[in-house]
């Protein structure tokens, strides 16, 4: 399933504390919303949104930075994967976990890259 997720272009936008990842299939225009009808073709896309947070320890002055997923609308991506391999009900949890892990890794990399500047 991972190789099907690799068929999507992931665009990342960071605005203040928000990191937005937009997945769009390589054959579609990234400005279309997921499963929109375009010239008889369906475009498949989805979005994951994370917020960055910092927390300072109460007994030690150590700052812990972390990200939290606040929204995930990947219906178009899941629909594409389902069309390609025919997902079963049990597969949906695996796909959900795959998407969340994939997007989290990218969001953490973006967050760390900006911390180094």
LINHUQUI-V458326 format. One line per field, one symbol per residue. ss: DSSP state (~ for helix, > for strand, _ for the rest). phi: phi as a letter, one per 20 degrees, with the letter a starting at -180 (. if undefined). psi: psi as a letter, one per 30 degrees, with the letter a starting at -180 (. if undefined). A space follows every 10 residues. Layout:
BEGIN
ss = ???
phi = ???
psi = ???
END
This chain:
BEGIN
ss = _~~~~__>>> >>>>>__>>> >>>>>_____ ______>>__ >>__>>>>>> >>>>>>____ __>>>>>>>> >>>_~~~~~~ ~~~~~_____ ~~~~~~~~~~ ~~~~~~~~~~ ~~~~~__
phi = .gfffffded ddcdcleddd ddecggecef eefflfecln deedbacccc decccdfedc ededebdcfd bbcdgfffff ffffcmfegf fffffgfgff ffffffffff fffffff
psi = eefefffkkj kkkkjcgkjk kjkkkfglkf fklkgkkjhf kkkkllkkkl kklkkklefk hkkkkllkkf kjigeeeeee eeeefiklef feeeeeeeee eeeeeeeeee eeefff.
END
